[in-house]
Amino acid sequence: MLYRVIDTDELSSLIRGFMDDYEFIAPVKADRGYVFEVVDDPSKVELDYVTTITSPKKYFLPSEEVLMRYSAEENEITDYSVDIKPRVIFGVHPCDINALNRLDLVYKDAPYPDPYYIKRRENTLIIGMSCMPGPNCFCNLFGTDEARMGADMFMQKIGDKYIISLSSVEASSTLERYCNPQRATDEDRKEFRRATREREAAFNKDIPHVQEIAMMMDVFHRDEFWTELGNRCQSCSACASVCPTCFCFDIFDRLDPDGKNGSRIRSWDACTSPEFALVAGGHNFRGDNRRRVRHRFYHKLNGFTGSHDYQLCVGCGRCVTACKANINPIEVLKFFDRKGAEQDGE
């Protein structure tokens, strides 16, 4: 890992440097918050944000994409390809970088890698940015408040400077070409430690730190708590729409108006949807909201851990904002904390 320091007034030069060589994606201000979008003007980039409405996941796993084309008349299949330009996603927070690392386990590092996902991943540089947490952030509890891997460049503001860690030749070359990077001094490192402590102290102390969450999911699997959450759930799937690690999808065929050709489409799906576990013959393996809500949290906090040794939730807090019925991981953590306190009092 290579470390360098630049002045804050060099940031626009760095951004323009990436814009010259790549399609540039960064957070911008929208009507109801911040979103990642393609940007061609450095002045539109907004780095002082808590979280974006949705994550950069959509640039690797689109909400809908064509997998192949087919001819119903000729009974032939045509491979579908899309031109993916080299691009940079700038200003990505640690929780979202860790979310991409988890998606890699499913789509890139799996026994059967997904070529569509891999192509987008290989053509994208990730430029990370440290942040200050908001009231719904709990990435510190899940160890995702730091990005130890997954970023080509990571930036931490320290006073009137940025201390930068570099992990790829491409990112290093752009920095050297468009900025005047310096080696970090002892004072820079001291300021970095101060900024780190300030961020750690800013997390919401009302969100409990629960030990052995995966075990708690098993112990209280039949608790009426899940019925209460299920009664609230409207099956709108807003939680999955904003989640940076939800990776379930549906596949369907869409016939062209001519009736002779068509496309096979992959689109996002959600386990909170009533039809998600519905199979031929009409049987639904999770036929009520109680089971669907419980399954969602079980997969996030237990099931993925068993298969990949990581929790699937990264504590970004987006679902806390998106769910108007107040169904979210913070409520689950508070429930586990109450149960643990009750058991300790026995």
Secondary structure, DSSP 4 states (H G I P E B T S, - for coil): -EEEEEEGGGHHHHHHHHHHHSEEEEEEEETTEEEEEE-S-GGG-----S--SS-GGGGTS-SEEEEEEEETTTTEEEE-------EEEEEE-HHHHHHHHHHHHHHTSSSS--HHHHHHHHTEEEEEE-----TT--GGGGT-SS-SSS-SEEEEEETTEEEEEE--HHHHHHHHHHS--BPPPHHHHHHHHHHHHHHHHTS-TTS---S-HHHHHHHTTT-THHHHHHHH-----HHHHH-SS---EEEEEEE-TTSSEEEEEEEE--TTSTTTTB-TTS-BTT-SHHHHHHHHHHIIIIIHHHHHSS-S-----HHHHH-TT--SHHHHHHHHHHHHHHHHH-
